[in-house]
Amino acid sequence: MPQVKMFTTQVCPFCIRAKALLKQRGVEHIEEIRIDLDPEQRQHMMSTTGRRTVPQIFIGDTHVGGCDDLVALDQRGGLLPMLAGGAA
């Protein structure tokens, strides 16, 4: 399974929802990068993704997007293959 990385903040309900969905799909470890604690990571997230909102989710080297993007990927059947190491 590819590494899952998520830029988050402590009190973000969308972050909590995204983590719950990923865990339901078998992800045991999510590398969380708390941008509310580290302003440099916030700048890194914005320069990497072009987005200011959290969560920003990466599966392997692929930027999935935010929570709504993750849910949409799952609904169209692309999340599990991506987590298995295939393309979405």
N, C-alpha and C positions, 0 to 999 in steps of 0.2 A: 504494500500500500504506500502510495507517495505521501510525503510529509504534508501536513495541513497546517497552514499558518494563517492567523487571523489578527488583524489590527482591531483593538477593542478599547472600550472604556468600562469603568466599573459598573455604571448604572444604566447601560444601554439595553433596552428590552429586545431590540433587534439582534444584538450580539447573543443574548441568552437564547433566543429562538433559533438562531443559526447553529449555535453549539449543540442544542438539543437535537436538531435534525441530523447533524453530522454524527452524533453519538448513536442515534437510532439506526443509522446506516453503517454502523460498525467501526467508526473512527474512535480509537482508544486514546489517542494523544493529539491535542491541538496545541500548537505553539502559539501562545497569546502574547501579543505585543501591546502593552497598555500605553496608548498615546496620551492619556490623561496624566500619566506620571512622567512621561519623557517627551518634551516638546521637540527634540531632535527627531524622534521616531515619527511624530506627526508630520513634520516636514518631509521626511523620507517617504512616508505613505503617500502624501499628496503629490510629490514629484514622480513617484513610481506609477501611481494609478490615475492621476489626474482628478481624483475625487477627494472631497473633504469629510465625507460622512463615514461612520462606522456602522457595522463591521465592513472591512475589506478583506476578502477571503482569497487565499491562494491554495491551490491543490497542486503540489509539485511546483513547477515554474509557471503554471497557468493562473492568471488572475481571473477568478470566477466572478467577482463583483461583490455586491452587498447581499443582504439577507433575501430580498425579493428575487435577485438574480439566482441565488442558490436554490430557492424554492422552485423557481421556474425550471431550472436545470433538472431538478429532481422530478418534477411533474412531467417533463417530456422524456424521461428515461435516461438522461445523460449522466446523472450523478454517480450511480453505482459503477458503470463502466470506467468513469474517470478515477474513482477511488480504487478500482482494481488495476489501474495503471494504463488503461486504454484512453482513447480520445473520446471527447463528449460529442 
